Amino acid sequence: MKSIASKKLFLIATFGLIFVLPLIGSLFRWGGLPPGYGEFPAQKVEADPGFSPLYFSLAVLVAIFITVFFVFPGLFGFKKPDPSRKEHVVTAGYPVWFWWSLPVLALSWFLMWARIDFLVSLEAYTFVPLWWSFILILDGLVYKRTNGNSIIARKPHLMQLLAVVSCFSWFAFEFLNFFVLENWYYPNNKVFSNFGNVFWFSLSYTTVLPAIVEWYLLLKTFKGFRDRYRYGPKISLSKSVLLLYYALGLILAFGMGYYPYLLFWVLWVALVPLLSAAMALTGYWTPFTPIRNGDWSNIMLFGLATLFNGFFWEFWNFGSEWFHDSMPTNPNYWKYSVPYLDKIHIFSEMPILGYFGYIFFGINCWIIWLIAAYIFDFDADLEVKGNNS
C-alpha cells in the first residue's frame, strides 16, 4: 500500500464502511430498513428503552474517569510544563468583523428567544446568523490574543473549506442517526417545506466544524491550556495493534445497526478506531500521532473545544423552545431520545452525561476533516502562523 492512489482508495473504502456496516447490521436486526429511516429532518418514531440504573452507573464511572483525566493529568504520568515560559504580550485590537458580529449575534439571539408576536416568524431564520456571528466573534478573540493571526485574517480559504466539510460531515452523522433510532430529532419539521428543510439545514450544518476549530485555536492562546497536556506518556502502537483497532471499529460499526439501543454510543466512537487506524496504517498523520512523543495537547484541546461549544449549542437550543412552548417556530430545535441515560438535565435537552459525548464528537469531526483533506488533496493544517502554539 505504497502508492498515493492505493492509500486514498483504502481511506475511501474505510469511510464507506462507516455507512455500509450499520446498514447491514440494521438489515439483520429489522429484516429491512430501521423505523424512521430516510425521514429528513429526523423524527422520533419509536420509544426508547427506559432508564437503566446499571447502564447509568457504568456511564457515570466512565464520565468520572474522563473528568479526572482532564482535571488531574499528573495522575496519569503528565509532567508539569516549564514555568519559565511566559505568555505572549497582546498588542492587537479587535478586528472589524468582531464588532459587527456582536449586534448580529444579539439580534439573532433575541429573535430566537423572544415572544413578540409580530417578530416570532423571524425565529425560523436565526440559527445561521447567530452561529456564524458567534464564529466570527471567536475568530476576533483569537485575532486579538495572537496579535492578528486568526483564520479570517490569515487563512480565509480555510474557513471556506471548513464550512463545506462541516456540511457534508454532519449529513453523515444525520444518516448514522437513523441506525440508532434517532438519538436526536427535530420536532418542528413543518416550519419549512421538504426542499426548504434540505436547503436551510445545509446552511446550518456549515457552522459545526468552524465553531469547534475556532474554540480550539482560542484555547491554544492560553498557556494553562496550551501546555497542560504537552508532556504526557509516550504511546506508540504497532501495526498489529492498529489492525486490531481497525477490526474493533468494524465490529462496532456493524453492532451499532444490530444493537441500536445497547450500542447507541458507538455513533460517536466507531469513527475514531476505524478511521484513525486506517490513516495510521497508510502512513498519514492523525490526531493521535503526536502522542508518540508524549504531546497530548492537540487531541485534548480539540475535545475540550467541542465540549465548550456544546454548552452554547445546548443553551441556545433549549431557550429557543422554552420561550416558545406554545408556538414552536425554530426548525433547528432538536430534542434527544437517549436510551438508559436520560436523567439529570441542566437548562438543556441534553442529559448531563451526554455532554461527555461532545469530547469524542470533536475528535470525530477532526478525523473526518483529515480524511477529506487526504482524499481531495487540500491542506489540512488548522494552525495559523503566530498563534504561539
Contacts in CASP RR format, 6 or more apart in sequence:
PFRMAT RR
TARGET T0000
AUTHOR 0000-0000-0000
METHOD contacts of the structure
MODEL  1
MKSIASKKLFLIATFGLIFVLPLIGSLFRWGGLPPGYGEFPAQKVEADPG
FSPLYFSLAVLVAIFITVFFVFPGLFGFKKPDPSRKEHVVTAGYPVWFWW
SLPVLALSWFLMWARIDFLVSLEAYTFVPLWWSFILILDGLVYKRTNGNS
IIARKPHLMQLLAVVSCFSWFAFEFLNFFVLENWYYPNNKVFSNFGNVFW
FSLSYTTVLPAIVEWYLLLKTFKGFRDRYRYGPKISLSKSVLLLYYALGL
ILAFGMGYYPYLLFWVLWVALVPLLSAAMALTGYWTPFTPIRNGDWSNIM
LFGLATLFNGFFWEFWNFGSEWFHDSMPTNPNYWKYSVPYLDKIHIFSEM
PILGYFGYIFFGINCWIIWLIAAYIFDFDADLEVKGNNS
1 7 0 8 1.000
1 10 0 8 1.000
1 281 0 8 1.000
1 282 0 8 1.000
7 282 0 8 1.000
7 283 0 8 1.000
7 284 0 8 1.000
7 374 0 8 1.000
8 374 0 8 1.000
8 375 0 8 1.000
10 278 0 8 1.000
10 281 0 8 1.000
10 282 0 8 1.000
11 275 0 8 1.000
11 278 0 8 1.000
11 279 0 8 1.000
11 282 0 8 1.000
11 284 0 8 1.000
11 371 0 8 1.000
11 374 0 8 1.000
11 375 0 8 1.000
12 375 0 8 1.000
14 246 0 8 1.000
14 274 0 8 1.000
14 275 0 8 1.000
14 278 0 8 1.000
15 275 0 8 1.000
15 371 0 8 1.000
17 250 0 8 1.000
17 253 0 8 1.000
17 274 0 8 1.000
18 172 0 8 1.000
18 176 0 8 1.000
18 253 0 8 1.000
18 270 0 8 1.000
18 271 0 8 1.000
18 274 0 8 1.000
18 275 0 8 1.000
19 172 0 8 1.000
19 175 0 8 1.000
19 176 0 8 1.000
21 250 0 8 1.000
21 253 0 8 1.000
21 254 0 8 1.000
21 255 0 8 1.000
21 256 0 8 1.000
21 257 0 8 1.000
22 176 0 8 1.000
22 179 0 8 1.000
22 253 0 8 1.000
22 254 0 8 1.000
22 255 0 8 1.000
22 256 0 8 1.000
22 257 0 8 1.000
23 179 0 8 1.000
23 257 0 8 1.000
24 254 0 8 1.000
25 179 0 8 1.000
25 254 0 8 1.000
25 255 0 8 1.000
25 256 0 8 1.000
25 257 0 8 1.000
25 258 0 8 1.000
26 32 0 8 1.000
26 33 0 8 1.000
26 34 0 8 1.000
26 37 0 8 1.000
26 178 0 8 1.000
26 179 0 8 1.000
26 257 0 8 1.000
26 258 0 8 1.000
26 260 0 8 1.000
27 33 0 8 1.000
28 258 0 8 1.000
29 257 0 8 1.000
29 258 0 8 1.000
29 259 0 8 1.000
29 260 0 8 1.000
34 178 0 8 1.000
34 179 0 8 1.000
34 181 0 8 1.000
34 257 0 8 1.000
34 260 0 8 1.000
35 45 0 8 1.000
35 46 0 8 1.000
35 181 0 8 1.000
36 42 0 8 1.000
36 43 0 8 1.000
36 45 0 8 1.000
36 46 0 8 1.000
36 178 0 8 1.000
36 181 0 8 1.000
36 182 0 8 1.000
37 178 0 8 1.000
38 178 0 8 1.000
39 45 0 8 1.000
40 174 0 8 1.000
40 194 0 8 1.000
40 197 0 8 1.000
40 198 0 8 1.000
40 201 0 8 1.000
41 174 0 8 1.000
41 185 0 8 1.000
41 186 0 8 1.000
41 189 0 8 1.000
41 197 0 8 1.000
41 201 0 8 1.000
41 331 0 8 1.000
42 174 0 8 1.000
42 177 0 8 1.000
42 178 0 8 1.000
42 182 0 8 1.000
42 184 0 8 1.000
42 185 0 8 1.000
42 186 0 8 1.000
43 182 0 8 1.000
43 185 0 8 1.000
43 186 0 8 1.000
43 187 0 8 1.000
43 189 0 8 1.000
44 182 0 8 1.000
44 185 0 8 1.000
44 187 0 8 1.000
44 335 0 8 1.000
44 337 0 8 1.000
45 181 0 8 1.000
45 182 0 8 1.000
46 181 0 8 1.000
46 182 0 8 1.000
48 181 0 8 1.000
48 261 0 8 1.000
48 337 0 8 1.000
48 338 0 8 1.000
48 339 0 8 1.000
48 342 0 8 1.000
49 261 0 8 1.000
49 339 0 8 1.000
49 340 0 8 1.000
50 339 0 8 1.000
50 340 0 8 1.000
50 342 0 8 1.000
51 340 0 8 1.000
51 341 0 8 1.000
51 342 0 8 1.000
51 343 0 8 1.000
52 339 0 8 1.000
52 340 0 8 1.000
52 341 0 8 1.000
55 339 0 8 1.000
55 340 0 8 1.000
55 341 0 8 1.000
56 340 0 8 1.000
56 341 0 8 1.000
56 343 0 8 1.000
56 353 0 8 1.000
59 340 0 8 1.000
59 341 0 8 1.000
59 353 0 8 1.000
60 353 0 8 1.000
62 356 0 8 1.000
63 353 0 8 1.000
63 356 0 8 1.000
66 356 0 8 1.000
66 359 0 8 1.000
68 75 0 8 1.000
69 76 0 8 1.000
70 300 0 8 1.000
70 304 0 8 1.000
73 228 0 8 1.000
73 229 0 8 1.000
73 232 0 8 1.000
73 296 0 8 1.000
74 80 0 8 1.000
76 232 0 8 1.000
76 233 0 8 1.000
77 232 0 8 1.000
77 233 0 8 1.000
78 228 0 8 1.000
78 229 0 8 1.000
78 231 0 8 1.000
78 232 0 8 1.000
78 233 0 8 1.000
78 296 0 8 1.000
79 231 0 8 1.000
79 232 0 8 1.000
80 231 0 8 1.000
81 223 0 8 1.000
81 224 0 8 1.000
81 227 0 8 1.000
81 228 0 8 1.000
81 230 0 8 1.000
81 231 0 8 1.000
82 227 0 8 1.000
85 223 0 8 1.000
85 227 0 8 1.000
87 223 0 8 1.000
88 146 0 8 1.000
88 147 0 8 1.000
88 388 0 8 1.000
90 144 0 8 1.000
90 145 0 8 1.000
90 147 0 8 1.000
91 147 0 8 1.000
92 143 0 8 1.000
92 144 0 8 1.000
92 146 0 8 1.000
92 147 0 8 1.000
92 148 0 8 1.000
93 143 0 8 1.000
93 144 0 8 1.000
94 140 0 8 1.000
94 141 0 8 1.000
94 143 0 8 1.000
94 144 0 8 1.000
95 139 0 8 1.000
95 140 0 8 1.000
95 143 0 8 1.000
95 144 0 8 1.000
95 148 0 8 1.000
95 150 0 8 1.000
95 152 0 8 1.000
95 153 0 8 1.000
97 136 0 8 1.000
97 139 0 8 1.000
97 140 0 8 1.000
97 152 0 8 1.000
98 136 0 8 1.000
98 137 0 8 1.000
98 139 0 8 1.000
98 140 0 8 1.000
98 141 0 8 1.000
98 143 0 8 1.000
98 144 0 8 1.000
101 133 0 8 1.000
101 134 0 8 1.000
101 136 0 8 1.000
101 137 0 8 1.000
102 133 0 8 1.000
102 137 0 8 1.000
104 129 0 8 1.000
104 130 0 8 1.000
104 133 0 8 1.000
105 129 0 8 1.000
105 130 0 8 1.000
105 133 0 8 1.000
105 134 0 8 1.000
105 137 0 8 1.000
107 129 0 8 1.000
108 126 0 8 1.000
108 127 0 8 1.000
108 129 0 8 1.000
108 130 0 8 1.000
108 133 0 8 1.000
109 126 0 8 1.000
109 130 0 8 1.000
109 316 0 8 1.000
111 119 0 8 1.000
111 122 0 8 1.000
111 123 0 8 1.000
111 126 0 8 1.000
112 123 0 8 1.000
112 126 0 8 1.000
112 127 0 8 1.000
112 130 0 8 1.000
112 316 0 8 1.000
112 319 0 8 1.000
112 320 0 8 1.000
112 330 0 8 1.000
113 319 0 8 1.000
113 320 0 8 1.000
113 322 0 8 1.000
113 323 0 8 1.000
113 324 0 8 1.000
114 120 0 8 1.000
114 123 0 8 1.000
114 323 0 8 1.000
115 323 0 8 1.000
115 324 0 8 1.000
120 324 0 8 1.000
120 327 0 8 1.000
120 329 0 8 1.000
121 329 0 8 1.000
123 320 0 8 1.000
123 324 0 8 1.000
123 329 0 8 1.000
123 330 0 8 1.000
124 191 0 8 1.000
124 192 0 8 1.000
124 329 0 8 1.000
124 330 0 8 1.000
124 331 0 8 1.000
126 320 0 8 1.000
126 330 0 8 1.000
127 204 0 8 1.000
127 330 0 8 1.000
127 331 0 8 1.000
127 332 0 8 1.000
128 200 0 8 1.000
128 203 0 8 1.000
128 204 0 8 1.000
128 207 0 8 1.000
130 316 0 8 1.000
131 204 0 8 1.000
131 207 0 8 1.000
131 211 0 8 1.000
132 207 0 8 1.000
134 211 0 8 1.000
134 312 0 8 1.000
135 207 0 8 1.000
135 210 0 8 1.000
135 211 0 8 1.000
135 214 0 8 1.000
136 152 0 8 1.000
138 211 0 8 1.000
138 214 0 8 1.000
138 215 0 8 1.000
138 218 0 8 1.000
139 150 0 8 1.000
139 151 0 8 1.000
139 152 0 8 1.000
139 153 0 8 1.000
139 214 0 8 1.000
140 150 0 8 1.000
140 152 0 8 1.000
141 218 0 8 1.000
142 149 0 8 1.000
142 150 0 8 1.000
142 151 0 8 1.000
142 214 0 8 1.000
142 217 0 8 1.000
142 218 0 8 1.000
142 221 0 8 1.000
142 384 0 8 1.000
142 387 0 8 1.000
143 149 0 8 1.000
143 150 0 8 1.000
143 152 0 8 1.000
143 153 0 8 1.000
145 218 0 8 1.000
145 221 0 8 1.000
146 221 0 8 1.000
146 384 0 8 1.000
146 386 0 8 1.000
146 387 0 8 1.000
146 388 0 8 1.000
147 386 0 8 1.000
148 154 0 8 1.000
149 384 0 8 1.000
149 385 0 8 1.000
149 386 0 8 1.000
149 387 0 8 1.000
150 217 0 8 1.000
150 384 0 8 1.000
151 158 0 8 1.000
151 159 0 8 1.000
151 162 0 8 1.000
151 210 0 8 1.000
151 213 0 8 1.000
151 214 0 8 1.000
151 217 0 8 1.000
151 384 0 8 1.000
152 159 0 8 1.000
153 384 0 8 1.000
154 384 0 8 1.000
154 385 0 8 1.000
155 384 0 8 1.000
158 379 0 8 1.000
158 382 0 8 1.000
159 210 0 8 1.000
161 378 0 8 1.000
162 209 0 8 1.000
162 210 0 8 1.000
162 213 0 8 1.000
162 369 0 8 1.000
163 206 0 8 1.000
163 207 0 8 1.000
163 209 0 8 1.000
163 210 0 8 1.000
164 206 0 8 1.000
165 209 0 8 1.000
165 368 0 8 1.000
165 369 0 8 1.000
165 372 0 8 1.000
166 205 0 8 1.000
166 206 0 8 1.000
166 207 0 8 1.000
166 208 0 8 1.000
166 209 0 8 1.000
166 210 0 8 1.000
166 365 0 8 1.000
167 202 0 8 1.000
167 205 0 8 1.000
167 206 0 8 1.000
168 205 0 8 1.000
168 372 0 8 1.000
169 205 0 8 1.000
169 208 0 8 1.000
169 209 0 8 1.000
169 365 0 8 1.000
169 368 0 8 1.000
169 369 0 8 1.000
169 372 0 8 1.000
170 205 0 8 1.000
170 208 0 8 1.000
171 202 0 8 1.000
171 205 0 8 1.000
172 368 0 8 1.000
173 267 0 8 1.000
176 256 0 8 1.000
176 267 0 8 1.000
177 183 0 8 1.000
177 184 0 8 1.000
177 267 0 8 1.000
179 256 0 8 1.000
179 257 0 8 1.000
179 260 0 8 1.000
179 267 0 8 1.000
180 256 0 8 1.000
180 257 0 8 1.000
180 260 0 8 1.000
180 261 0 8 1.000
180 263 0 8 1.000
180 264 0 8 1.000
180 266 0 8 1.000
180 267 0 8 1.000
181 260 0 8 1.000
181 261 0 8 1.000
181 337 0 8 1.000
182 337 0 8 1.000
183 264 0 8 1.000
183 267 0 8 1.000
183 336 0 8 1.000
183 337 0 8 1.000
183 338 0 8 1.000
184 334 0 8 1.000
184 335 0 8 1.000
184 336 0 8 1.000
184 337 0 8 1.000
185 334 0 8 1.000
185 335 0 8 1.000
185 337 0 8 1.000
186 331 0 8 1.000
186 332 0 8 1.000
186 333 0 8 1.000
186 334 0 8 1.000
186 335 0 8 1.000
187 328 0 8 1.000
187 333 0 8 1.000
187 335 0 8 1.000
188 328 0 8 1.000
188 329 0 8 1.000
188 330 0 8 1.000
188 331 0 8 1.000
188 333 0 8 1.000
189 197 0 8 1.000
189 331 0 8 1.000
191 329 0 8 1.000
191 330 0 8 1.000
191 331 0 8 1.000
192 199 0 8 1.000
192 200 0 8 1.000
192 331 0 8 1.000
197 331 0 8 1.000
200 331 0 8 1.000
200 332 0 8 1.000
201 331 0 8 1.000
201 332 0 8 1.000
204 332 0 8 1.000
208 365 0 8 1.000
209 365 0 8 1.000
209 369 0 8 1.000
211 309 0 8 1.000
212 302 0 8 1.000
212 305 0 8 1.000
212 306 0 8 1.000
212 309 0 8 1.000
212 362 0 8 1.000
212 365 0 8 1.000
213 305 0 8 1.000
213 382 0 8 1.000
215 305 0 8 1.000
215 306 0 8 1.000
215 308 0 8 1.000
215 309 0 8 1.000
216 301 0 8 1.000
216 302 0 8 1.000
216 305 0 8 1.000
216 382 0 8 1.000
217 382 0 8 1.000
217 383 0 8 1.000
217 384 0 8 1.000
217 387 0 8 1.000
218 305 0 8 1.000
219 225 0 8 1.000
219 226 0 8 1.000
219 301 0 8 1.000
219 304 0 8 1.000
219 305 0 8 1.000
219 308 0 8 1.000
220 226 0 8 1.000
220 297 0 8 1.000
220 301 0 8 1.000
220 387 0 8 1.000
220 388 0 8 1.000
220 389 0 8 1.000
221 387 0 8 1.000
221 388 0 8 1.000
225 301 0 8 1.000
225 304 0 8 1.000
226 297 0 8 1.000
226 301 0 8 1.000
226 388 0 8 1.000
226 389 0 8 1.000
227 297 0 8 1.000
228 297 0 8 1.000
228 300 0 8 1.000
229 295 0 8 1.000
229 296 0 8 1.000
229 297 0 8 1.000
229 300 0 8 1.000
229 301 0 8 1.000
230 294 0 8 1.000
230 295 0 8 1.000
230 296 0 8 1.000
230 297 0 8 1.000
231 294 0 8 1.000
231 295 0 8 1.000
232 294 0 8 1.000
232 295 0 8 1.000
232 296 0 8 1.000
233 294 0 8 1.000
234 291 0 8 1.000
234 292 0 8 1.000
234 293 0 8 1.000
234 294 0 8 1.000
235 291 0 8 1.000
235 292 0 8 1.000
235 294 0 8 1.000
236 292 0 8 1.000
237 245 0 8 1.000
237 280 0 8 1.000
239 281 0 8 1.000
242 277 0 8 1.000
242 280 0 8 1.000
242 281 0 8 1.000
243 277 0 8 1.000
243 281 0 8 1.000
245 273 0 8 1.000
245 276 0 8 1.000
245 277 0 8 1.000
246 273 0 8 1.000
246 274 0 8 1.000
246 277 0 8 1.000
246 278 0 8 1.000
246 281 0 8 1.000
248 273 0 8 1.000
249 270 0 8 1.000
249 273 0 8 1.000
249 274 0 8 1.000
249 277 0 8 1.000
250 274 0 8 1.000
252 263 0 8 1.000
252 266 0 8 1.000
252 269 0 8 1.000
252 270 0 8 1.000
252 273 0 8 1.000
252 274 0 8 1.000
253 266 0 8 1.000
253 270 0 8 1.000
253 274 0 8 1.000
255 263 0 8 1.000
255 266 0 8 1.000
256 263 0 8 1.000
256 264 0 8 1.000
256 266 0 8 1.000
256 267 0 8 1.000
256 270 0 8 1.000
257 263 0 8 1.000
261 339 0 8 1.000
261 340 0 8 1.000
264 338 0 8 1.000
264 339 0 8 1.000
265 357 0 8 1.000
268 357 0 8 1.000
268 360 0 8 1.000
268 361 0 8 1.000
268 364 0 8 1.000
269 360 0 8 1.000
271 364 0 8 1.000
271 367 0 8 1.000
271 368 0 8 1.000
272 360 0 8 1.000
272 363 0 8 1.000
272 364 0 8 1.000
272 367 0 8 1.000
275 367 0 8 1.000
275 368 0 8 1.000
275 371 0 8 1.000
276 286 0 8 1.000
276 287 0 8 1.000
276 288 0 8 1.000
276 367 0 8 1.000
279 285 0 8 1.000
279 286 0 8 1.000
279 367 0 8 1.000
279 370 0 8 1.000
279 371 0 8 1.000
279 374 0 8 1.000
280 286 0 8 1.000
280 288 0 8 1.000
280 289 0 8 1.000
284 370 0 8 1.000
284 374 0 8 1.000
285 370 0 8 1.000
286 367 0 8 1.000
286 370 0 8 1.000
287 298 0 8 1.000
287 299 0 8 1.000
287 302 0 8 1.000
287 363 0 8 1.000
287 366 0 8 1.000
287 367 0 8 1.000
287 370 0 8 1.000
288 299 0 8 1.000
290 296 0 8 1.000
290 297 0 8 1.000
290 298 0 8 1.000
290 299 0 8 1.000
291 299 0 8 1.000
299 363 0 8 1.000
302 362 0 8 1.000
302 363 0 8 1.000
302 366 0 8 1.000
303 358 0 8 1.000
303 359 0 8 1.000
303 360 0 8 1.000
303 362 0 8 1.000
303 363 0 8 1.000
304 359 0 8 1.000
305 362 0 8 1.000
306 358 0 8 1.000
306 359 0 8 1.000
306 361 0 8 1.000
306 362 0 8 1.000
306 363 0 8 1.000
306 365 0 8 1.000
307 355 0 8 1.000
307 356 0 8 1.000
307 358 0 8 1.000
307 359 0 8 1.000
309 358 0 8 1.000
310 355 0 8 1.000
310 358 0 8 1.000
311 355 0 8 1.000
314 347 0 8 1.000
314 348 0 8 1.000
314 349 0 8 1.000
314 350 0 8 1.000
314 355 0 8 1.000
315 347 0 8 1.000
315 348 0 8 1.000
317 332 0 8 1.000
317 333 0 8 1.000
317 334 0 8 1.000
317 348 0 8 1.000
317 349 0 8 1.000
318 347 0 8 1.000
318 348 0 8 1.000
318 349 0 8 1.000
319 347 0 8 1.000
320 330 0 8 1.000
320 332 0 8 1.000
320 333 0 8 1.000
321 328 0 8 1.000
321 330 0 8 1.000
321 333 0 8 1.000
321 349 0 8 1.000
324 330 0 8 1.000
334 349 0 8 1.000
335 349 0 8 1.000
336 342 0 8 1.000
336 349 0 8 1.000
336 350 0 8 1.000
336 351 0 8 1.000
338 351 0 8 1.000
338 354 0 8 1.000
341 351 0 8 1.000
341 353 0 8 1.000
341 354 0 8 1.000
342 351 0 8 1.000
343 351 0 8 1.000
343 352 0 8 1.000
343 353 0 8 1.000
344 351 0 8 1.000
344 352 0 8 1.000
344 353 0 8 1.000
345 351 0 8 1.000
345 352 0 8 1.000
346 352 0 8 1.000
369 380 0 8 1.000
369 382 0 8 1.000
370 380 0 8 1.000
372 378 0 8 1.000
373 379 0 8 1.000
373 380 0 8 1.000
374 380 0 8 1.000
383 389 0 8 1.000
END
